[in-house]
Amino acid sequence: MKKVRVRECTSFDKDMWVELNKEFIEYEANASEIWEYINRASERDIGETFGEAMKNKEQILLLMIECDGFPVGFMNVLKGFSVWSRGKMLTIDDMYIKDEYRDQGIGSIAMEYIENYAKENAYKRVQAMGNKTNKKSNVFYVAKGYHATDMNLFVKFLA
């Protein structure tokens, strides 16, 4: 039986987090025109983003997903406040698990971790963003009890 662990990233995770994010970008690159902008990010840019995120833990939670002690994925989770939910909320901005580790229950363990984290820290809502073209992630989130909405995400890159 494989041992899966989800934990908060530390500064020592930078290189692996960058590598996993590059893989994720490559995986999603052809799914949407939004990813074309992201795909132009250099390894240095992604590394600098990691450093900024680590300095802003009140706004973002970076998680490393490990299997048998080896990093196999990550979650980037935004922290926010929702008037509609009347309190704090979490948004799973990105979740990625290496292809060879999918369909083994690792994503389910990661979701359980984030939901427990939310409950333990008085968050009122957890939501996940998923690309419409990523059918596997859409099926996954629905299977975990999440509901698709009719809302659109509008994006304008300023830098």
Number of C-alpha atoms within 10 A of each C-alpha: 4 10 10 18 17 21 15 12 18 12 10 8 15 18 14 16 25 20 15 20 22 18 17 19 19 14 15 18 16 13 15 13 10 14 15 14 11 16 16 10 13 12 14 10 12 19 19 14 14 20 13 12 16 18 11 11 12 11 13 20 20 20 22 25 24 20 15 11 11 12 19 22 28 27 26 18 21 20 17 15 14 13 8 8 11 11 13 17 19 24 17 19 14 17 22 21 22 14 11 8 13 13 11 10 10 22 24 14 15 24 18 14 16 20 16 13 13 17 13 9 10 12 21 16 19 19 16 18 15 17 13 11 12 13 10 11 18 18 11 14 19 11 11 12 8 14 12 13 6 6 6 6 6 5 7 6 7 4 3
